[in-house]
């Protein structure tokens, strides 16, 4: 009987022995965390213990599956404790586990599933953290969400989330260490996504902000040195060689990491290529003998990217040195190393450059089919890179509009609060007056009359304030309607243009961007004048030079419509006035002249000095205006289409009139239907040392 019992219990004893052995093989830290879970007496303690174990699996032993299991267990409990301070941390833990699985997965279906789940939990964390006041977890989830978008194709969402996060943190009165780290990493990623090689002008601003946030030592400082050296290598000319080499040797001493020193040499080789010293560029990379690494079967992504970069530089340089076969060999090597790691280390520009030069080399070798394939691939990459810049611009504009809307809501709330306070105050005064009147009714007839008059004045004040509030709301609604209508349309046309070949549509894109800039300047200047008021700052201006610069801006329109623009202004005719104001006035009048002048028309700009005033005359052979149109020209008329369907906002001349008044001047318009229009700008010179008290509004930073 004992033997039978022993036989029955033997498998159970073996299983228990195996579990005990596995438990004993667990690291001490994990055993300690599991012991804390076992000792937990309350659900909130268990939630925290589950989180700690999940973090250990995710970060210490890179096991996101086990991390997710413990995170979801914590999530089941956390659903019952929405006000517990650690609940938002649960959603962050789950979101990071899904993000880790997204990074490790090669299956596209699973990647999409993990991406959607990570996005869901990060957003849930932000919402819950804001409710319970856990701002650290909210900022962390915000950053993780931005990082998730950066690693995906959702570049617009990445830029919008990053800009919103920066705005949120910059508005805080003080930063803790987490805030500083998030700001630093956000600026770092923006510098990577919008580098100088893709033509970004914002990159320098982000680089400077990044520079302010890091200490002058450590890995972050080394990375900043690399960013600055890369910027200088791309932008400096032949005359700056000595300065660049001094910086190169200084950074060689400062930077400790070998792979960062390697990147310094790559940027120096790129500099020599840009100043057409191709032999130096080639030798600098060949000295590293990247051929020696070809035998290695397994290399980390950073090393693969570095080899691809070196081969790309050698291939470009060989092509420029007329060593075409070498160029083809090295450029193919570059593609071999760059393609597998392009998504993980952001090498779109290097990939594009390699395909571009390889296409040239194949064409030179007479291999036209291979050249065509390379050029097509280069076109795709070029469009992808520049689409990033467009999406950044759209995201920045949308975030800016959101801020304006929020400011509008706050202003309306403040106005309502003020009105209520005034109402309460008036009611108190009326009650007090009525009480005094009741007590002293027989003795204060004069006082009653005075109270009546005073109350009447107060009611008039309330009515005036109500009218002013209604007008203010109508004005702000009109501003947002104009911004929404007039900015989205040209930006959408710009994105459609980008879907075609970038090289063929370059002029069209530049024209569309110029249109966006003109509309944005007009609408925001007009809005600022209506809502805040702006004051001019005088400087000496060459009127002829200003007209010449504007003529260059409108060169494509002049060419398309075959319009002749004659600048007859004397080169010695100068004026002391605000440059931005005068440029907006002349630009709007020139734009109207171009808009309403048919093909083969004529526009003349001339000027003269009368006493202490300067006259600038812009005369066209356009379709002119009726007397009724002239009478309503400054009252924000409905915009009319130009001779080829051009659109506007209807704000231009009204804005010009107000700006001219600010410059102590006036605008006079004479027009004959079907014969043309003559606009005379009359201005006085302002003193250069004049100091204006008021707010100077910067429209475009």
Helices and strands as residue ranges (DSSP letters): H 2-25, H 28-39, H 43-55, I 56-60, H 64-78, H 87-104, H 108-132, H 135-150, H 155-170, H 177-193, G 196-198, H 202-212, H 218-235, G 238-240, H 241-254, H 258-274, H 278-286, G 290-295, H 301-320, H 324-338, G 339-341, H 342-345, H 348-364, H 368-439, H 445-498, H 506-531, E 539-542, H 543-553, H 555-561, E 564-567, E 574-577, H 579-596, E 602-610, E 613-620, H 627-631, H 652-662, E 666-672, E 676-684
